[in-house]
Amino acid sequence: MLDNFISNLAEWMLEISGGSILWVSFYAGLFVAIMTSLGAMVAIFAKNIPERGVDFSLSFAAGVMIVASFTSLILPAIESTGGFGPAGIGIALGILVISVIDRLIPHEHMVKGYEGPSDLKDRLRKVWLLVLALIIHNLPEGLAVGTSLVYNLEVGLVTAIAIGIQDFPEGTVVSLPLAVIQKKRLQPIMIGVLSGLAEMAMVILGAIFFTAFAWSLPYGLGLAGGAMLYVTVKEMIPEIYRREENETLVTLGFFVGFYVMLFLDSMLG
């Protein structure tokens, strides 16, 4: 049933897009941006979010990203060339790119604290450090959707749906702490919207680039997969396992996300 829905959705999007993958990427990017924005808007109605809710949301997102890294990106990169070379190079490039961004761009994690050039730590307000951390996390997700759409429309739509689902709690997790810090509502929501638009931009840019340079698509799939794995393993997992009392809930959230993405992907098999 769901596989028919995905197939029909792909056909419908191609029809309204006039067969242009770039317009499809625009609609897919708009979807993930809207989901992030809707999650951020929860800050209007709630004064806080339980610690367990934060842990579950982040671990759910990590589970989705781990599976998507392989099923939507790395494995298709290997299958498209019949070898590991381009995918392996792409993975290494993705890890390297996000690692460099992680070191050069100042940002703040809720648990790990400040990362980036030490001389910039006192120049930026904490709120903007948190925003930059969110954008760094969202860039690989947007690239993942854009590259997978170019590789295969149905695979890309499944990736967009899964990323959009986990973007909703991610938007909430970011906007509510900012609302508490600033004692405001509008600015945290606008920041959530901004992060969603940054992700949308990466969807479109990824689709444009790898449509124009189709030969590099296996490298791009590997790059997006490596970047998502880096963010998940280095940034998200240390954050969600920070308190021992929530380990069971965190593990449950991870595998819920894992199963959701795996189920969505299996519909194309």
Phi, psi and omega in degrees: 000311180292326179294325175294322178298314180297317180297316179294322178296318179298315180296319181294318181293322175296322181294312182287342180265002181065027180079006182270120178293335180291321176290324176298317179296326177297313180294320178294318177296321177298321179299311181293326178294318179295319180296318177297318181294319178297320177298319179295329182291348175301336179299339178294322190259340185243143178270337178201171177229133181302146179305321181296325178295320177297312182299316181295317182297314181292321180290325174301314179298321179297319178297317178298315185292323179298311181293315181300325180303322182269305188289327183260347188230295188291310180296316174300325178297319179292316182294325184291337181247347183074015180205169185269341188311295181301320179297316180297318178296317179298317179301313180299319178296319179299316178297317182295315183299310182291326177297317179295314178301318181300324182276327187270328183264121180293136178202164186232131173260150181300324185251310184289338179086208189284141172222143179127186181302130184295329183288348179261354186301318184270355183271338182250140177292152182304323183299320181285332174295321178292321178297315180297324176298318180296316181296319177301321179291325186280335183301312178297327179294316178296318178297323179299316180294314183297313181290321181291330175295320179292322180294311182201124186301316183292319176299317179297320179292321175299316179298317180297318179297314181295314179297320178298319179299315182279345176289333181298304178295329177297318178298321179293315182300326181277316187291322183293313176301321178295322178296322179292317181297316187267348185059031179229170178240317188295313184296315176301324178293317179296326177294319176299318178297318179300317180295324177295320179293325177296320178294319178299319179299321179291326176301310184291315180297319178298316180295318180297311184297311187277351167281318180289324181242069187300330181298334184269002184302315178302323177293320180294320177298315178296319180299313179297320178295315178296320179296318179293320178296318180300310181299318182293311186286317185275324187258309190283313184297316175300326179293316188280342178257026185287333181240127185294331185292342181254016185300317181296316180295319179298315180296320177298314180300319179301313184284336171296312176298319177303312182290322179300311181293319180295322178295313180300318181293325181294338180295342180267353183284000000 
